[in-house]
Amino acid sequence: MNESEQLDEIITCRINDRRKTVEPCSMIIFGASGDLTSRKLIPALYHLFIENALPNPFRIVGFARREKTDQQWREELLVAVQQFSRTQPIDMRVWNEFADSIFYTQGDFSEVEAYQRLETKLSMFGDERLRRNLLFYLATSPSQFGEVVEQLHDAALLTRDNQEKFWQRIVVEKPFGHDLASAEQLNADLTRFAHEKQVFRIDHYLGKETVQNILMFRFSNAVFEQLWNRQSIDHVQITVSEKLGVGERGGYYEEAGAIRDMVQNHLLQVLSLVAMEPPVSLDAEPIRDEKVKLLKSIRPLSIADVAKQVVRGQYFAGTIDGQPRPGYRQETKVKTNSDVETFVAMKLLIDNWRWSGVPFYLRTGKSLPLSASEVRVQFKPTPHVLFAEKCGGKLDANAITLRLQPDEGIYLRFNGKVPGTSLSVRPVRMHFSYNSEFGAYTPEAYERLLLEAMAGDATLFIRRDEVETAWGIVDSIRNGWKNKPLTNREFYSAGTWGPVAAEDLIVQSAHEWRNPQPVN
């Protein structure tokens, strides 16, 4: 090891001792026959098992309507892991050891006897911790959350405000409601039988390593935090672009649209992490307090504001990578005259001391040229003297880009002299790459989230007031769109960066969209 490597080793700060202990427990998956279980949950648990990260002992119990034995379900899951695991090929010796912890219970969610069978199954495990430390994962329709939780309570499998040494927790997937009223009702249904601290609302974006790194980047680097305010920053752009179209999800998208599918959760979550104030500690509640405070600081949007500050769009037929793509209205289960948005761009203002007057531009869309998620922090231009006076608009302002996926990394863009006898200036980029620096895989979001739920650490999960505040923002936008059909300027060809109306939006403030670029 050379001197530089020794220095890096000395100054590395390890804070793993903060992580709560993961106690032996059982995880019960409601909706175990669904796509989420086979694609995400079981592969994630399998990877955690390989890394010795799961508690010992640990049990997985699937709960679904279809009748099957433990062995049949294990065989189905093996096929899923062989298809979706990030570690290939599957080591059958390891899989068989992992599969010994997998069990199945058949039953309808409304059937009292099914919960009695579940209790009997848990009792067979012997170890009292496996019978009473319970993580209930509701991979079901949100309309079934309340019924499942009530049945669990009636069967004495879920206890509210449990003060004993054992615990029960509920994990629920998005979409968490379809507007503020339905979200409030879902929260009321869940907290009738469980305390808020027992409810873990998942947004898988928060499990991504690069999203978590936003806080690390901001609050452990004084050089950047000093600049993170209205004095230095001109504006911020948050882009989540998807190359794929709606595909087979047309029925869902007709109900959700991009505003519910992406803005209400993913984009507002990233915005809150980028713009929040420093929490008083790294514990869950102080971090979530600051996120909620930030969301509540977003200037409310009236119907008139929505018309000026929010743009929607919908893709029509085009080409991506030389391949033809159908328009949204030609997708499966989509109405031929649908006005559902597949693209949203908006300008939000934050009314607090740090960000007063700084616009935040958020956009997301399907059938765009590139799949990428990034945050671009654009600094104010240099004074119009010296180089700025000579170059005019050709001297680009400095920027920091946080690339969340793919090609995860951080890029600092600044101006440098072009080598040669002439005096020429052009932007150059300082590049930090996760892959190059750490040379290790980036774990799947669900691996981290499942482990945190077992440990009872709610930092990466969404609190009740957080989800309701986000829905309030989205509802105000949807109210502004009510009964208004899409205009010609709101349609865009598949394979382009969105409608002309999105350009109109940002040009109003003398800014321009900076599109994500492929990283070589």
QUIGI-V80546 format. One record per run of one state. SS is the DSSP state (2 for helix, 1 for strand, 0 for the rest). FROM is the first residue (numbers start at 1). LEN is the number of residues. If there is no record, write none. Layout:
# QUIGI-V80546
ss=SS from=FROM len=LEN
ss=SS from=FROM len=LEN
This chain:
# QUIGI-V80546
ss=0 from=1 len=2
ss=2 from=3 len=9
ss=0 from=12 len=4
ss=2 from=16 len=3
ss=0 from=19 len=6
ss=1 from=25 len=6
ss=0 from=31 len=4
ss=2 from=35 len=16
ss=0 from=51 len=7
ss=1 from=58 len=7
ss=0 from=65 len=5
ss=2 from=70 len=15
ss=0 from=85 len=7
ss=2 from=92 len=8
ss=0 from=100 len=2
ss=1 from=102 len=5
ss=0 from=107 len=5
ss=2 from=112 len=12
ss=0 from=124 len=4
ss=2 from=128 len=5
ss=0 from=133 len=1
ss=1 from=134 len=5
ss=0 from=139 len=3
ss=2 from=142 len=13
ss=0 from=155 len=13
ss=1 from=168 len=5
ss=0 from=173 len=7
ss=2 from=180 len=12
ss=0 from=192 len=4
ss=2 from=196 len=3
ss=1 from=199 len=3
ss=0 from=202 len=2
ss=2 from=204 len=4
ss=0 from=208 len=1
ss=2 from=209 len=11
ss=0 from=220 len=2
ss=2 from=222 len=4
ss=0 from=226 len=7
ss=1 from=233 len=9
ss=0 from=242 len=5
ss=2 from=247 len=29
ss=0 from=276 len=8
ss=2 from=284 len=14
ss=1 from=298 len=1
ss=0 from=299 len=4
ss=2 from=303 len=7
ss=1 from=310 len=7
ss=0 from=317 len=1
ss=1 from=318 len=3
ss=0 from=321 len=2
ss=1 from=323 len=3
ss=0 from=326 len=2
ss=2 from=328 len=3
ss=0 from=331 len=12
ss=1 from=343 len=8
ss=0 from=351 len=8
ss=1 from=359 len=7
ss=0 from=366 len=6
ss=1 from=372 len=8
ss=0 from=380 len=6
ss=2 from=386 len=9
ss=0 from=395 len=4
ss=1 from=399 len=7
ss=0 from=406 len=3
ss=1 from=409 len=9
ss=0 from=418 len=7
ss=1 from=425 len=9
ss=2 from=434 len=5
ss=0 from=439 len=6
ss=2 from=445 len=11
ss=0 from=456 len=6
ss=1 from=462 len=1
ss=0 from=463 len=1
ss=2 from=464 len=18
ss=0 from=482 len=6
ss=2 from=488 len=3
ss=1 from=491 len=3
ss=0 from=494 len=6
ss=2 from=500 len=8
ss=0 from=508 len=13
